[in-house]
């Protein structure tokens, strides 16, 4: 159970209901973390705008953005966001074999040198303090333009907030990403613990 209960759709203003319906259309379910955020005034509209700006079609593929978010959330220890990002990666068309091998990105032949550079930065950025080295960032810039690198960093910064939010609040994981995570992540030590439960 979440440490602060999500509101129900019936408790939301029409503006917040519209945002939640858009989130459900994008994700396939209504996210509990957003239903908690709506308790805090303007936070949800601001978050919705930021998510829209970061996940809009850009110079970095949605598949890579989802993998970057997945590795970052996993490295940060947030099972809620790890499950959400695995689910999102599946929806974005990431091959199930690649998804299963994401934690072996440094050695798996399924990942290109460019993907390895992005995922290395993702894993290091989730540490506290941030562990990204100059060498790792230079390797990232060998494969991506400044604009692409900034898109990758924007994804990492979005999930720095969401990982802290959901891990701190022990946000209850919804059924759809929970089922996906149990099917695709359990072989890598993912278990629905206190911060990723669904009931």
C-alpha positions as a Markdown table, in Angstrom:
| # | Residue | x | y | z |
|---|---|---|---|---|
| 1 | Unk | 0.0 | 0.0 | 0.0 |
| 2 | Unk | 1.3 | 3.5 | -0.9 |
| 3 | Unk | 2.4 | 5.6 | 2.1 |
| 4 | Unk | 0.0 | 8.3 | 0.8 |
| 5 | Unk | -3.1 | 7.0 | -0.9 |
| 6 | Unk | -3.7 | 7.9 | -4.6 |
| 7 | Unk | -6.9 | 9.8 | -5.2 |
| 8 | Unk | -9.6 | 8.2 | -7.3 |
| 9 | Unk | -10.7 | 9.5 | -10.7 |
| 10 | Unk | -14.0 | 10.6 | -9.1 |
| 11 | Unk | -12.1 | 12.9 | -6.7 |
| 12 | Unk | -10.3 | 14.8 | -9.5 |
| 13 | Unk | -11.2 | 18.1 | -11.2 |
| 14 | Unk | -12.2 | 17.9 | -14.9 |
| 15 | Unk | -8.7 | 19.2 | -15.8 |
| 16 | Unk | -6.9 | 16.5 | -13.8 |
| 17 | Unk | -9.3 | 13.8 | -15.2 |
| 18 | Unk | -8.3 | 14.9 | -18.7 |
| 19 | Unk | -4.6 | 14.6 | -17.8 |
| 20 | Unk | -5.2 | 11.1 | -16.2 |
| 21 | Unk | -7.1 | 9.9 | -19.3 |
| 22 | Unk | -4.2 | 11.0 | -21.5 |
| 23 | Unk | -1.8 | 9.1 | -19.2 |
| 24 | Unk | -4.0 | 6.0 | -19.4 |
| 25 | Unk | -4.1 | 6.3 | -23.2 |
| 26 | Unk | -0.3 | 6.5 | -23.4 |
| 27 | Unk | 0.5 | 3.9 | -20.8 |
| 28 | Unk | -2.4 | 1.4 | -20.9 |
| 29 | Unk | -3.3 | 2.0 | -17.3 |
| 30 | Unk | -3.8 | 4.9 | -14.8 |
| 31 | Unk | -0.6 | 5.4 | -12.9 |
| 32 | Unk | -0.8 | 5.6 | -9.1 |
| 33 | Unk | 2.1 | 7.9 | -8.8 |
| 34 | Unk | 0.2 | 10.5 | -10.9 |
| 35 | Unk | -2.9 | 10.0 | -8.7 |
| 36 | Unk | -0.7 | 10.9 | -5.7 |
| 37 | Unk | 0.8 | 13.9 | -7.5 |
| 38 | Unk | -2.6 | 15.5 | -8.1 |
| 39 | Unk | -2.8 | 16.1 | -4.3 |
| 40 | Unk | -0.1 | 18.7 | -4.7 |
| 41 | Unk | -1.6 | 21.6 | -6.6 |
| 42 | Unk | 0.2 | 22.4 | -9.9 |
| 43 | Unk | 2.6 | 19.4 | -9.7 |
| 44 | Unk | 0.7 | 17.1 | -12.1 |
| 45 | Unk | 0.2 | 19.6 | -14.9 |
| 46 | Unk | 3.9 | 20.6 | -14.7 |
| 47 | Unk | 4.9 | 16.9 | -14.7 |
| 48 | Unk | 2.6 | 16.2 | -17.6 |
| 49 | Unk | 4.2 | 19.0 | -19.6 |
| 50 | Unk | 7.7 | 17.8 | -18.8 |
| 51 | Unk | 6.9 | 14.2 | -19.7 |
| 52 | Unk | 5.4 | 15.3 | -22.9 |
| 53 | Unk | 8.5 | 17.4 | -23.8 |
| 54 | Unk | 10.9 | 14.6 | -23.0 |
| 55 | Unk | 8.9 | 11.7 | -24.6 |
| 56 | Unk | 7.8 | 13.6 | -27.7 |
| 57 | Unk | 9.3 | 12.3 | -31.0 |
| 58 | Unk | 12.8 | 13.7 | -31.1 |
| 59 | Unk | 16.3 | 12.8 | -32.2 |
| 60 | Unk | 16.6 | 9.7 | -29.9 |
| 61 | Unk | 14.3 | 6.7 | -30.5 |
| 62 | Unk | 11.6 | 5.9 | -28.0 |
| 63 | Unk | 13.1 | 2.4 | -27.7 |
| 64 | Unk | 16.4 | 3.9 | -26.4 |
| 65 | Unk | 14.7 | 6.3 | -24.2 |
| 66 | Unk | 12.8 | 3.5 | -22.5 |
| 67 | Unk | 15.9 | 1.4 | -22.1 |
| 68 | Unk | 17.8 | 4.4 | -20.6 |
| 69 | Unk | 15.0 | 4.9 | -18.2 |
| 70 | Unk | 14.8 | 1.2 | -17.3 |
| 71 | Unk | 18.6 | 0.9 | -16.6 |
| 72 | Unk | 18.5 | 4.2 | -14.6 |
| 73 | Unk | 15.5 | 3.1 | -12.5 |
| 74 | Unk | 16.9 | -0.3 | -11.9 |
| 75 | Unk | 20.3 | 1.2 | -10.8 |
| 76 | Unk | 18.5 | 3.6 | -8.5 |
| 77 | Unk | 16.6 | 0.7 | -6.9 |
| 78 | Unk | 13.1 | 1.9 | -7.7 |
| 79 | Unk | 11.1 | -1.3 | -8.5 |
| 80 | Unk | 8.0 | 0.8 | -9.4 |
| 81 | Unk | 9.7 | 2.7 | -12.1 |
| 82 | Unk | 11.7 | -0.3 | -13.2 |
| 83 | Unk | 8.5 | -2.2 | -13.8 |
| 84 | Unk | 6.9 | 0.9 | -15.5 |
| 85 | Unk | 9.9 | 1.3 | -17.8 |
| 86 | Unk | 10.1 | -2.4 | -18.7 |
| 87 | Unk | 6.4 | -2.3 | -19.6 |
| 88 | Unk | 6.9 | 0.9 | -21.6 |
| 89 | Unk | 9.9 | -0.6 | -23.4 |
| 90 | Unk | 7.7 | -3.6 | -24.4 |
| 91 | Unk | 5.0 | -1.1 | -25.6 |
| 92 | Unk | 7.7 | 0.8 | -27.6 |
| 93 | Unk | 8.6 | -2.4 | -29.4 |
| 94 | Unk | 11.8 | -3.3 | -27.7 |
| 95 | Unk | 12.6 | -7.0 | -28.5 |
| 96 | Unk | 11.9 | -9.3 | -25.6 |
| 97 | Unk | 15.4 | -10.8 | -25.9 |
| 98 | Unk | 17.0 | -7.4 | -25.7 |
| 99 | Unk | 14.8 | -6.5 | -22.8 |
| 100 | Unk | 15.9 | -9.7 | -21.0 |
| 101 | Unk | 19.5 | -8.9 | -21.7 |
| 102 | Unk | 19.4 | -5.2 | -20.7 |
| 103 | Unk | 21.5 | -5.8 | -17.5 |
| 104 | Unk | 24.2 | -7.4 | -19.6 |
| 105 | Unk | 24.3 | -4.4 | -22.0 |
| 106 | Unk | 28.1 | -4.0 | -21.6 |
| 107 | Unk | 28.8 | -7.5 | -23.0 |
| 108 | Unk | 25.6 | -8.6 | -24.9 |
| 109 | Unk | 25.9 | -8.6 | -28.7 |
| 110 | Unk | 22.3 | -7.4 | -28.8 |
| 111 | Unk | 23.5 | -3.8 | -27.9 |
| 112 | Unk | 25.4 | -1.5 | -30.2 |
| 113 | Unk | 28.4 | 0.6 | -29.0 |
| 114 | Unk | 26.1 | 3.7 | -29.1 |
| 115 | Unk | 23.5 | 1.9 | -26.9 |
| 116 | Unk | 26.2 | 0.8 | -24.5 |
| 117 | Unk | 27.5 | 4.4 | -24.1 |
| 118 | Unk | 24.0 | 5.6 | -23.3 |
| 119 | Unk | 23.2 | 2.8 | -20.9 |
| 120 | Unk | 26.5 | 3.2 | -19.1 |
| 121 | Unk | 25.7 | 6.9 | -18.5 |
| 122 | Unk | 22.2 | 5.8 | -17.4 |
| 123 | Unk | 23.5 | 3.4 | -14.8 |
| 124 | Unk | 26.2 | 5.8 | -13.4 |
| 125 | Unk | 23.8 | 8.8 | -13.3 |
| 126 | Unk | 21.5 | 6.9 | -10.9 |
| 127 | Unk | 24.1 | 6.6 | -8.2 |
| 128 | Unk | 24.3 | 9.0 | -5.3 |
| 129 | Unk | 26.4 | 11.0 | -5.8 |
| 130 | Unk | 26.2 | 10.9 | -9.6 |
| 131 | Unk | 29.0 | 8.6 | -10.8 |
| 132 | Unk | 29.1 | 9.6 | -14.5 |
| 133 | Unk | 32.8 | 10.2 | -15.5 |
| 134 | Unk | 34.1 | 12.6 | -18.1 |
| 135 | Unk | 35.3 | 9.6 | -20.1 |
| 136 | Unk | 31.8 | 8.0 | -20.1 |
| 137 | Unk | 30.2 | 11.3 | -21.2 |
| 138 | Unk | 32.8 | 11.7 | -23.9 |
| 139 | Unk | 32.0 | 8.2 | -25.1 |
| 140 | Unk | 28.3 | 9.2 | -25.2 |
| 141 | Unk | 29.2 | 12.2 | -27.3 |
| 142 | Unk | 31.1 | 10.1 | -29.7 |
| 143 | Unk | 27.8 | 8.4 | -30.7 |
| 144 | Unk | 25.3 | 11.2 | -30.2 |
| 145 | Unk | 25.0 | 14.9 | -31.1 |
| 146 | Unk | 24.7 | 17.4 | -28.3 |
| 147 | Unk | 20.9 | 17.5 | -28.8 |
| 148 | Unk | 20.6 | 13.7 | -28.6 |
| 149 | Unk | 22.8 | 13.6 | -25.5 |
| 150 | Unk | 20.5 | 16.2 | -23.9 |
| 151 | Unk | 17.5 | 14.1 | -24.7 |
| 152 | Unk | 19.1 | 11.2 | -22.9 |
| 153 | Unk | 20.1 | 13.3 | -19.9 |
| 154 | Unk | 16.5 | 14.7 | -19.8 |
| 155 | Unk | 15.1 | 11.1 | -19.5 |
| 156 | Unk | 17.6 | 10.4 | -16.7 |
| 157 | Unk | 16.6 | 13.6 | -14.8 |
| 158 | Unk | 12.9 | 12.8 | -15.2 |
| 159 | Unk | 13.5 | 9.5 | -13.6 |
| 160 | Unk | 15.8 | 10.8 | -10.9 |
| 161 | Unk | 12.6 | 12.6 | -9.7 |
| 162 | Unk | 10.2 | 9.7 | -10.3 |
| 163 | Unk | 12.5 | 7.1 | -8.7 |
| 164 | Unk | 12.8 | 9.2 | -5.5 |
| 165 | Unk | 9.1 | 10.0 | -5.5 |
| 166 | Unk | 7.9 | 6.4 | -5.9 |
| 167 | Unk | 10.5 | 4.7 | -3.8 |
| 168 | Unk | 9.9 | 7.2 | -0.9 |
| 169 | Unk | 6.2 | 6.9 | -1.1 |
| 170 | Unk | 6.2 | 3.1 | -1.7 |
| 171 | Unk | 3.8 | 3.7 | -4.5 |
| 172 | Unk | 1.7 | 0.6 | -5.2 |
| 173 | Unk | 2.4 | -0.9 | -8.6 |
| 174 | Unk | -0.5 | -1.3 | -10.9 |
| 175 | Unk | -1.6 | -4.7 | -12.2 |
| 176 | Unk | -0.4 | -4.4 | -15.8 |
| 177 | Unk | 3.2 | -3.4 | -15.2 |
| 178 | Unk | 3.4 | -5.8 | -12.3 |
| 179 | Unk | 2.4 | -8.7 | -14.6 |
| 180 | Unk | 4.8 | -7.6 | -17.3 |
| 181 | Unk | 7.7 | -7.3 | -14.8 |
| 182 | Unk | 6.9 | -10.7 | -13.3 |
| 183 | Unk | 7.0 | -12.2 | -16.8 |
| 184 | Unk | 10.1 | -10.4 | -18.1 |
| 185 | Unk | 12.3 | -9.3 | -15.2 |
| 186 | Unk | 12.0 | -12.0 | -12.5 |
| 187 | Unk | 15.1 | -13.8 | -13.9 |
| 188 | Unk | 17.1 | -10.7 | -13.1 |
| 189 | Unk | 16.3 | -10.5 | -9.5 |
| 190 | Unk | 13.2 | -8.2 | -9.8 |
| 191 | Unk | 10.7 | -9.1 | -7.1 |
| 192 | Unk | 7.6 | -7.2 | -6.1 |
| 193 | Unk | 8.8 | -5.9 | -2.8 |
| 194 | Unk | 7.4 | -3.3 | -0.4 |
| 195 | Unk | 8.0 | -0.6 | -3.0 |
| 196 | Unk | 6.3 | -2.4 | -5.9 |
| 197 | Unk | 3.3 | -4.2 | -4.6 |
| 198 | Unk | -0.1 | -4.6 | -6.1 |
| 199 | Unk | -2.3 | -5.6 | -3.2 |
